[in-house]
């Protein structure tokens, strides 16, 4: 499993040679073993790449992001049809019953709320009552209630969705990175990303990815908060800030009591979704946990 996150911010070319990614820019040339890479982020719009590199990245389950004019990830190239039992998994996924999906969503949302509570620490004790209110399918919309109580406590004088607030830009960037990592593993496990548990938009090619992202969002929130707490000079979503945000995939979290990186937790969670699907047992879903600070 790859572990390196490669951010390419200068114009140049990338190609594959002798099982290594080669990045030529200006008068420099950098080589990285492809098997060590998990994610490549193309921040510059002036990077040329070869189809052979794309093929090798697919073979090694490497996700490649492209970015828009604000350098925010806007598309992802993910390997597909890599799982040896892809047809079986696709068939099982399409056959998910509504009660099965409702129970999975319940577990995902309870995990998300618990992680939000852990991010807040003692300041989140009064959110604990919400955990018992999350019904199958979250019919009460407890997730939204938790969000209204959560956001003002994570960041002072903060409104989620305020486009003028730099923290929202940072959160969106961190979520996009996490989302891409989940998309990479979703495809690698043989699932169809557009068929979701709760999300069901016909315009969204990553409904399942967005479902599975929910319990990881508080991990990104915690990371973004730590970045701003440790550097009060940040005033814009700059290349410097983005380099910090990309490291969201290297922070520490827990899964089944073991301290791991989000990349490893994503792999474990997707494997548990596969087992839950085959056994038709939502309780087999394994979710990430916050490492309290």
Secondary structure, DSSP 4 states (H G I P E B T S, - for coil): ---EEEEE-SSEEEEEETTEEEEEETTEEEEEEGGGEEEEEE--S-EEE-HHHHHHHHHTT-EEEEE-TTS-EEEEE---S-STTHHHHHHHHHT--HHHHHHHHHHHHHHHHHHHHHHHGGGGGGGGGGGGG--GGGTT-HHHHHHHHHHHHHSTT--TT-TT-HHHHHHHHHHHHHHHHHHHHHHHTT--TTS-SS---TT-TTHHHHHHHHHHHHHHHHHHHHHHHH-TT--S--HHHHHHHHGGGGSEEEETTEEEEHHHHHHHHHHHHHHHHHHT-GGG---EEE---
